[in-house]
Amino acid sequence: MKEDFLQAMQFRHACKIFDAQRKIPDADLRFILEAGRLSPSSFGLEHWRFIVVRTQELKEKLKEACFNQVQLSTCSDAVVIAAKIEDLKPGSQYVEGRFACLADRPEVLAWIRQFYADYYVKISVEQWSITQCHIAAANMMMAAAVVGIDSCPIGGMSVPKVMEALDLDGLKYVVSLILPFGYRLNPQPQKHRLAFDEVVEFR
C-alpha cells in the first residue's frame, strides 16, 4: 500500500496539455470530488465549494481569465474551488450548523463558539479560507493520480475575471484554485525534487 501511494506521487505532475478527446468517466470524477469533500478542515467548517466546469465555452472563458493557459481548454473537466467567506462569520447559520455537529453538550458548544469568535478577529479570513481549500485540492489531485488521471493546479489567474465568468458573489466566495483534470497528451517529464535530507530535519 505504501508503494502504491508513492507510485501515485511519482505519476502526478503538472500536466500542461491534456488529450482533449479523452473524457473522464463520471465514476472517476465523483471519486476525485469525494476525496475533496472528505478532506479535513479547520474547525470542521469545510471551507470549499467545488464548481465542475464541463462545457467548452466556459472552459475557454476560464482559459482567458488564467492568462491563456492551455490546460483549461484541453482538459476533460476543470474543478474551480471557491473558498467561503460570508458563511464563516461567527454566529452565521452555516457556522452554527457545523458546530452543532461537533458539540454534544451545550457547554462544549458555548466554548467552541467563543474560541472561534476570538480566533476569527485575529486572522485574515479570506486567506485562511483559501489555505484550507488547498488541502482539498491536494487530496483531489492525489485521488486522480491513483486512478491514472492527470491534473495541474492553477493559481495564476485574474480572480475578478474568473469570478465574473462563474457569476460568483464576491461577498460569499473567493476563488482559491482551479484544477484541470484529464489525460496527458505527451510523456511525463522527469520529476525533479530535492533529496530527502535537504528537506527533512529531525530535532
SULCOR-V718751 format. One record per helix or strand. SS is the DSSP state (A for helix, B for strand). FROM is the first residue (numbers start at 1). TO is the last residue. If there is no record, write none. Layout:
# SULCOR-V718751
ss: (SS	SS)
from: (FROM	FROM)
to: (TO	TO)
This chain:
# SULCOR-V718751
ss: (A	B	B	A	A	B	A	A	B	A	A	A	A	B	A	B	B	A)
from: (2	14	18	26	42	48	56	71	77	86	93	106	125	150	159	173	184	196)
to: (11	14	18	37	44	53	65	74	84	88	102	120	146	154	166	182	184	199)
